[in-house]
Amino acid sequence: MNSNARQNLLPLRESAWREIDPSAIVSNYRAIRAAIGPGTKIFACLKQDAYGCGAGKVASLLSAAGTDAFGVVSIADAIAVRRAAPRTPILMYPGIGPDAVDLVSDLDLTISVSGEEDLQGWLATGAPLKVFVKVDLGFWRAGVVPASLRRLVKLCTSQSNLAVDGLYAHLSEFGDAGSSAPAQVARLTPLLDALRAEGRLPATVMVSSSESLLQHPEFDMDAVDPGALLFGLARSGAGRRTLSIRPALSAIKARIVALKTCHDSMGRPPGLPGYHPAMRLAVLGIGWGHGVPRDLGSSASVLVRGRRAPVVPPVHLEHLRIDVTDIPEAVLGDEAVLLGSSGADCITLPQLAEAWNTDETGVGCGLRESLRRIDAAPRSKPNQEEGE
């Protein structure tokens, strides 16, 4: 049996799974490429196992689509990406140290340097390295402070075993609580001018990821590194750029693994929301061990045979209760849809995120490896507001 046939059988064998639409990822990438034009590189950000979509699989898709480079945080993701894309550059965001230098060399990775202490640790390895210098313009996270950027770049460029290929920042997402994107870039502009005058400006300067790519086209510079936008997890209609994107995570489904009409012999119903005497109770083969939050909002429901069934607390490691009293035709083995369509009804990604007390990115990145991925059929309409 070939791999495609085995994958098609997975939903019949699994009690829970998620469906990923590969065509959405490629379509989203092409929308970004068309928006920024051919003169700006795309570093496809595949952190957190490509936002839960599978770093290796996504790297293979985007390598074939022509992405210029990848960005990852973990060694596990770097290994998966390198296997799928043997020749595409991989930028390691801050997260690994000099103890991983052998893997950096073996996998031909580009490291991030965020300060002098960081640099000295890498230099102590004596290994030839490719480097991107990271600067913190107001994100208050990794990166050298602007006042020390020129000195750090000078130190890096003075080392014969370092190739300084780029300089990048991630812009603050604090909103009104932090500096605006234009204010952050304004801190960088004179530093770039000074580095250019000194002959030390790296070939690639990058500051825009998903949000700033949508809001500030003027900050595209030499490269962008979108992540959430690639997977349809950013609100593309809210910025100065409007892109046709759709979520790559198209469905989360589980099977009914137990079903009964409750009885007085069980004792009185628990004093929790949703319980009532003689309720018809179904148990799904999915729980917080798969990434469902332990504390769900009161609006949480699933679709069974095209009808809504409320979730009944609490959520367990491997099980989730639902009330199917109003769906008498439900039977063991039925498919329950936590995300996606059933009949004429649909639970969209924004709706699920609200019920799970998170956002769309939190849903995708919160799912665990135990929730198996399968490929979904391509969707027909890119419509972010409808979750399609």
N, C-alpha and C positions, 0 to 999 in steps of 0.2 A: 504494500500500500504506500503510495507516495505521500509527501508531507502535507500537501493541500487536502488530500482525502482524510488524513488523520486529523487535521485541524477542523474540518467540517464536522467530524464526529464528536469533537470536544464538548459542545453544549449538551449532547445527549448523555455524556458521562460525568460531567461536572455538576456540582450543586450550585455553583455560582461562577460568573465570568464577566469580563468587560469586553466591549467591542470597540476596536480602533479602526478608524477610516483612513487608510493610507492615502487615498486620493485627496483628502482634505489637507493633509500636511503638504503635499506637493503643490496643490492649488494655492495654499496660503503663501508658500515660498515664492511662487511665481507672481503673486499679487504684490509682494514686497519688492521683488526684483523689478517689476514694471514701474513701481512707484518711485524707487530711488534711482533708477537708471543704471546703465552699465559701468559708469565711472566710479561707483562706490562698491566696495567689497561687502559680502555678507559673511559674517562669522555666526553660523547657526548655533545658538546656545542650547545645548542638550543636557543641561544639569538635571539632577534628580531623575536619572534614567529617562531622559528626554521627556520630562514632565509626566512620567508614568506611562509613556507610549512605547518604551523600549529603545534604548540608545543605539544598539546595533542595527535594529531594523530601520530606524529613522535615518541613521547615518548612511545606510545603503541607498535609501530613497533620495536623500538630498545630495549625496555625492553624484548619483546619476543625473540629478536635475541641474547640477553645475555649481553648487555652493562653493565659495572660495576657501572656507575654513570652518572649523568647529570650535566651540568653547565648552569646557566641562570643568567640574570641580573634583570629582573623585577618580581615583585610579581605576576602579571597576568600570566606570563609564569610559575612561580613556582607552582601556583595553578593548571594550566592546566596539567603540568607534574605530579604533585602529584596525581591528580585524575586518570591519565592514568597508573601510575606506583607507586602503594601504598607503596612499600617497597624499591625501589631503592634510594640510596643516591642522594641528590641534593646539589650541591655547588652553593652558591650565590656569583657571582662575585661582586666587589664593585658597589654599587648603591642603597643599602637600609641602613637604620640607625636603631638605637635602638628603635625608635618609632614603628617599626614593630616587636618588640620582641614577641608579642603574636602570630602573624602569623608564625614567625620563629619556635616557640615552637609547635604550632598546626600542622604545615606541616612537622615538623622534618627536618629542613633545616640546612645546615652547612654554617656558615657565613665566610666572608673574613675579616681579620684584616690587615690594611695597615699602622698602626702607633700607637704611644702611646695615642694620643688624641682619635683616633678611639676606641682603646681598653677601655679607661676609660668610654666612653659613654656606651658601652655594659656592662661593669662591674657594672655600676650604676643601671642597671635593676635588678640585683640580680638573674637573671635566669640562669639555667644550659644551657651551650651552647657548640656546636661542632664548632671547629675553623680550618680554614686554614690560615696560615700567608702568605701574599703576599709581595714579594720583587721586587723592581724596579731595574733591572740590566742595564738599559739604554734605556728604552722605554719612559721615561719621562711622565709617566701617574700615575696610582694608584700603591701603594706599598711602603713599607718602604725602605729607602736608605740602601745599603749594609752595611755601617758603623754602622748602628743601628739595624741590623737584630738580632744579638746574644742577645742584651739586650731585644728586644721585645719578642723573643722566651722565654727568661728566665722569663720575667714578665708574659707571658701567661701560661707557665707551672707551675708557682708558685701559680696559682689560683685554688682553689679546685673545683670551679664550671665550669671550662673550660676543655674540652678535645681537645688537639691540635692534630688533625688527619693528618695534611698535611702542606706542604710548597710549594709555587708555584710562578712562574713568567711567564710573556708573553714576548717573545723576540722581540726586536725592528724590525719594518718593514720600517725603514727609508732608507734602502739601503746604498749607499755610504755617505749619509748625517749623518749617525749614526754609532754606534759601530757594528762590525760584530757579528754574533751569537756566534762564538767561543770565542771572546773577552768578551762577556757578561757572558757566562757560566764560563769562567776563573775567573771572579769576585766572582762567587758563590762557586766554588769548595773548596777553603780553609775554607770558612765559614761552609760548610757542614762537613768538616773534624773536625773543632773545635766543632761544635754541637754534632757530634758523640762522640768525646772524652769526652764531658761533660755529655753524656747520655741524651741529649735534642733533638736529631734529630727525627723529626716526621716520622711516618711509610711510608708516601707517599710524594715523591718529584717529581715535575712535571714542565717542562719548555717548552715542545714542543706542539704547536698547528699545524694547517694545513701546513703552509709554512715550518717550521723547521722540521716537521715530514718527509716531502719529501726531504728536503735538507740535514738534519743531523741525520741519523739513530742512531748515537752514543749518541744522547741526549734524547733517549726514556725514560731513567730512570725508575721510578716506575709506571708512568702513563703519558698519553698524553691526550690533550683535543681538538681534531679536531672539527671544525665547518664547514667552507666553503667546506672542502674536503668531508665531509659527503653528501653534497648536490650537488656535482659535479661542484663546483664553483672555484676550484683551478686547476692550470695547472699541472696535474700529470706527464706529460712527461718532465718537465723542471728540475727536481731534480735528486738526486742520487738514489732515489726510483721511480720506474715507476709503477703506479697502474692503473688498468682498472676501470675507474669511468665514470659516465655519469650524466648529469644534472637531478636533480629531477623536476625542472620546465621545463616541456616538451612543453608547448604551452600557448600562450596568444591569445585569439580570441574575435571577436566582430561581431555583426550583422549590416548589412546595414539597417538603420532605416529611411532614406530619400534618394530620388534619383530623379534627374531631369537633363534635358538639359538646360543650362543657356541661357538667352535671352537678347537682347538689352534693353528690357523693364525694366530690373534690373539695368540699368545704366552701365557704363563702368567697366571692371574688376578692382579690387583693384591693386594697384601698388606694388604687392608682388610676390615673386617667385612662379611659378606654375599656376597662373591664366591666362586664355586666353578666348577669346570670344567663345561662343557656346560650351564650355566644358561640358562634362557630369560629373556631380558632385554627389558623394555619401557621405552620412554622416554616420559615425559609432557611435554606442552607447557606446563609451569609451572616456575618456578624462583625464585631469590631476587630477580630483577627484578620479580616479582609480589608479593613479600612473604613468601615461604617463608624461614624462617631458614637461614642458611648452615650452621649447626651444629645438627643435629637430634639428639634423644635416641634411644637404641637401640631404643625402643619404637615409633618412627615407622613407620606403615604406611598403606596406602590400601585401599579396597574396589574390587574388580573382579568384576563378575558375582556380587556378594553374598559374595565370599570375600576374606580378608585377603592382601595382598601386601606384604612388607616393603620399606621404602625402602632403597636401596643408595647409600652415599655416594660422592663428595661431591655437594652441590647446586650446580647451575650457574645462570648468569644467567637462562636461559630454559628449562632442561630439568631433569628429575628422573628418576632411574632407579628401577625397581622390579623385583623378582624374581617372575616369574609362572610359574616352573617347575611349581608345583603347580596352576596354572590353565591347562591346555592348551587350553581352548576360547577363551581371550582372543585377540582379533583387532585389527588396526589400526582405529583410530577408536573403539574401545570407550571408554566413560566410566569414569573412575577417580574415586572419591569420597574426598577428603581429609577432608571434614566432611559428615556427613549419613548417609542410609540407602541401602543397596543390598541388595536381597533381604531376608533376615531379620536382617541385621547392621546395626550403626549405629556410627559414630564420633561421640561427643558433643563438645560444645565443651570441657568440662573435660578430656576425654581428649586432645583435640588440643592444648590449652594445655600439658598435661604433656609431651607428645611434643616440643613446640616450645620447651620450657624457658621458659615465660612464664605469664601468666594469661589469662583470657578477654578482658579489655580489651586486653591486648597483642596477641592474635590479631587482633581487629577493627581496631584502630588501626594495626597493622603492615602491613596489606595495602595495596598501591599502586594508583594510578589505572589502571595497565596491566591490572589484573585487573578486567574489566568487571563491572558490577552488572546483574542482571536481577531482576525480581520473581518471588518464589516463591509457590506456592499456600499459602493459610493452613493452619496446623497445627491439629489438632483438640484436643490436650490441653496445657494449660499445666503443665509439669512441669520445673522448673529442674534438679532432680537428674539427670534423664535427658537433659537437653539439649534438651527439646522445648518 
